[in-house]
């Protein structure tokens, strides 16, 4: 008779999700920036599917990360700003979904805006926050932060434990956020102006991502690890009269890098717009895990195989309303046009006017 072969299930893919705060896409070498010093991220991008036009849901850390980790838009999860908003227990997160499938889950964050008190740590066995709230000399909540090296130290220590189990590691590096105070030797390598100081922070962060990848490479786990590197939002750096981020929803604050290195997927560049909410369904499909019903994103796996995408992006900021009693802003865009719903409506043709100066309304 026939001998039935018992199929040994493939070992689950590890998942490493690295979120780099306040990282404009156009400040990486792989996204065309000549002045970049980002060799690690550029090398990973060359081995990955690089999404050239990834757009965040909001230019604010907590709302953006809530969308990243739930696959839902802010109008669904209700987190509209940093501080005073909480991720509800009913939300089904990427960490909860992977933990149910037997993954170890660890989150390591660089800023108090992602402290567990805001509900963002759902589904994580380990969540490294532990911020010192005793300092009263800081200008605001978003100044309570730690360097990437501390975050990476904790993440690598955790990765060193129980190596035989599949892991989901979420690593959040806050350094490109203001104040731009990179450690040496990075600080001295760049001009002393605002733009140079920002680039120095990115160069330092790039090297720290390299430390994390080296650990997985040395113990042989890198090739069994799905790596996703993403920005939560960008930085205006003076564009449209905005110094940092939060007020406006022009492209410098919304356009982020998204790099997906998945075993078995050929490197390519996807040019069509994709959204932060698409990361969770993409990770779950690549890991062979069904999506929760709550998810609003679209898996990008077909695009990673070369199929065309046609997604509408949505972005918002409620920061002006909550802090200044000005109007909130909302935007939708496709591959070419972007509409901003503001008290004075704005419409831009991003093909002919990528810097959004000619309002077609």
C-alpha positions, 0 to 999 in steps of 0.5 A: 500500500501507499506510505503516507508521508507526514509533512513536517510543518515549515518552521515559522518565520521570525518577524523583526519589525523596526520602526524608525521615528521621524524618518523622511523617505528621501533622506535614505540613499536607497530612496535617492538621497546623495548626502545619505550615510545609511549603508545598512538600510541601503544594503537591506533595501537592495535585498528587499522589496522597497516600497518607493511611495509608502504613506503614513496615516498621521504625522504623530507617533502614537496614532501611526504606531497604532495603525501599524500594529492594528492594521486599522485607520485612526477613525477605526482605532480612535487614537488621534494624538499622542498623550490622552489617547489609548489603544483600546483592549478590543483592538486586535494587534499584530503581537496578539495575533502572533503570540496566539500562534506560539511566537515569543513577542518583545517590544523595545521602544525609544520614547515615552509616547509609546509607553505601555500606559497608552495601551500600545503594548498589547500582545507583547510578553516583554515591553521595554519602556521604563522611562524616567518621569522624574525629570521636570526640566524637559519641554514636553512629553515627546522629549522623554526618550532614550538612545537607539543603543539602549533600545538595541542592547535590550532587544539583542539581550532578549533575542539571545534568550530561547533561540529555538522559539519563533520570535516577533521583535518590534524595535522602535528607534526615536533618534531622528526625532528632535532634538537632533543630537547625534553622538560622536563620531556621527555629529562631526561628520555632518554640517552643523545646520538643522539638516545636517544634524538630522542626517547625523541622527539618521546615520547613527540610527542606521549603524544601530540597526546594523548591530541588531542585524549582526546579532541575527546574522551571527547566530544563523537566524537572519535567513529565517527572519522576515524583516520590515523596516518602516518610518512612522512619519517624516519631518518637514525640516522647514518645508511649507514653513513647518519646522518639525511635524504634526501640524500639516499633512504635506508629503515630507511628513507623510512619505516614509520608507518601507522595506520588506526583506522576505525569504524567497522574494526577489528584490524589486521596487514597488512604485504605487502608493501603499499605507502603514495599515498594509504592513500587518496584513503583509506580515501575516500573509508572509507568515502564513497566518490568517488576518483578524476581521478587524483589519482594514489594510491590504496585503502587499504580497501580490505587489511583492510578486510584481502585481500592480496595486491601486490603493487610496491613501488616507492621512489625518492630523488632529494635532492642530485642533487638540493643541491650538483649536485650529482645524484638523486636516485630512487627506486622500491621494492616489498615485497622482493626485492628493486632496487635503480637506482643510478650511481652504481646500487643497488639490495637488498633482504630485506628478507635475508638482511633487513639492505641493506648491500649486493648489489646483482648487 
